[in-house]
């Protein structure tokens, strides 16, 4: 049997898992309803059951777990998770390791998505990488000098909470004018709807609720407002990224999440902004690319975390 | 004789050097006119002469050199320096090592000021530290996980070039609305003078050119405009620092340079901004402090760089 690593990604609506065979990539990728793990005790049972089943086919060396919230990476202590209100103040690493008899590593899911892109995706070959995930929230993960950078409380990477203006709109984090308060999906749609009331666009002929992918399609069809909407989005994103690039002199920015589908309508003006407004050396040496992985990023990152840790201890 | 380390700090108007005795601190601190080292060849002679002289009293193990510009830390190749136009595209580490027969380390002066504060100054005990130097320019240095963080091209740390608004004033770096374009000393004085034309202040009774230290004194005397001026400065600085704190989850910010003399008039509103507007966990775990070292920071940092490298190779 081959040495493999289990990766588990706890999400807001489901949890996913997969087995990484270092020679051939991810195997046995599956998705389960969140109900299976709503209670931490249930989750321990579920995961140990999984490992028991998978052990018939793979030699699982260790497991990685990505969680949507604050976790102390070193101790595996989970402080609190988004949408999983029963997961609070838990020595979850200890709980799980005692049951399954394998090393378990737990990290924030944004960090693990960054790790996946860095090792096997669009971040390959970089040294200092920022991953930005554009969705309801604007998430981020940092790889610095080839390692996940976690900060003093495992809370680093919050590119979505770089303030673009201290007089800007209130943000969910309690701050003001954060990037997320401008380009989180809902904020973007509200901005779009305000403009649609006053301006001409083929989107005005559309019935039903408009989604951001409709704006990408309209931009492809040459709709001026839609093209301009993505420029606006690129401008907001650019301000935060110029700050990160000047401060950190990173060599790769990986952009993931739904609105990265706007493709060139977002990416082209974004690159232009950075070229013109970031510092010369920093701008010349950073590449902006679309993420490779979609829904599997968390599982891949979690299994890579397990593998790396295993290598370090070996 | 005791094992000691030579630290040299190349500045815009002079160069400084000192010998670090790890047991007792900096000894033999001296300042020389910049003319002595305007030509790189002359500088090699000057430094080797220095080492020869100092070797009569100390056993110099290695030397560190801080330079105001872009240098490749690993190879010691100097790309270009501010105010030293003849120092361009030089294998200076090689040039110097061949002459003096000692290991020489070269780094950016802002990084070395940060290292000095981190090891022996106001950054002691922290893990992830940002040093901000407020002067004509707004400089910065980052210590992450206890190491100088240099980025991919040794250009990291540019906190002064976090954009506060992409519609803001042009910056010397070619960007727009950078922190430095608002709170670089000259920009602050221009802002002050615009306000003095329209508002009442005890500064209006003052003859001659007003300096920023006058605004600190006026604030101490209860001058409303002066107090408000420092709040304005704190607000601009806060926006950049909130971004850095949210992104990097650092535990210490060390503020140096001339305008840090405004003391509580600057620091108090700055702390208030971070407490209110940075993310909870990040805000709770970061301390903002004034730098300990003044003009000696570069020399101390350079000698510490030499010492650390020596320890690593030993």
Interface residues (C-beta under 8 A of the other chain):
Chain A: X70 X127 X128 X140 X142 X144 X145 X149 X150 X151 X152 X153 X154 X155 X156 X157 X158 X159 X161 X162 X163 X164 X165 X166 X173 X174 X175 X176 X178 X235 X238 X239 X240 X242 X243 X244 X246 X247 X248 X249 X250 X251 X273 X276 X277 X278 X279 X280 X281 X282 X285
Chain B: X70 X127 X128 X140 X142 X144 X145 X149 X150 X151 X152 X153 X154 X155 X156 X157 X158 X159 X161 X162 X163 X164 X165 X166 X173 X174 X175 X176 X178 X235 X238 X239 X240 X242 X243 X244 X246 X247 X248 X249 X250 X251 X273 X276 X277 X278 X279 X280 X281 X282 X285
